Amino acid sequence: MGMSVTISTAVDGDAENILKLQYLAYQSEAELYGDYSIEPLTQTLDALRAELAEGTVLVARLGAEVVGSVRGVVDEDGTARIAKLIVHPRMQRHGLGGRLLRAIEERLAAGCEAKRYRLFTGHRSEFNLRLYRKLGYAQIGATEQVTRRLSLVHMEKPAIAETYAASA
């Protein structure tokens, strides 16, 4: 009988495991864009701990192992900025990314009164773009060129009443 994946709020003791998973999970993105200096691969442990302290960070665990994570923070205007949705490569394509995204949306709507969710991904990250569209996100604004090789697609969706009710 296999273990099931649980999603919970990250604690400071999770920081090192999240950072290691982030490094592993972003290798494919770095390869896709030919750029291993992207921020998720250069982020320090102290910077990650600061994110744990200032926003909402969730982890997915398989037993004691951290196999996924996502971060979010809500601005004063009610915009929930979701970032660094990561899933261990061996756990990808099994719905865990979608579960994490829905979980952070619910948490940010309930606890921080998010009015809209906003995130971004690279223009070549087709799997990410498909996932976000499937979950109701649409591109907003023009694609933002970051480097010669990388452009970011910004996406948004409204926080709807059902989200508030589901998390209550």
Number of C-alpha atoms within 10 A of each C-alpha: 3 6 8 10 16 17 20 14 15 19 13 11 9 16 19 15 15 23 20 13 19 23 16 16 23 21 16 14 18 15 10 15 18 12 14 16 10 15 9 19 19 11 14 13 14 11 11 17 17 13 16 20 12 10 16 20 24 25 27 26 17 16 12 9 12 21 26 29 29 24 21 26 21 22 13 10 10 17 21 27 20 23 17 18 21 25 26 18 15 9 13 14 11 10 11 21 23 15 14 24 23 14 17 27 22 22 22 29 26 16 13 18 19 25 18 19 23 20 20 22 19 21 18 16 15 11 9 16 20 11 15 22 14 11 13 11 19 17 17 13 9 10 16 14 13 10 10 7 13 19 18 18 21 19 20 21 20 16 20 12 10 10 17 18 11 10 14 11
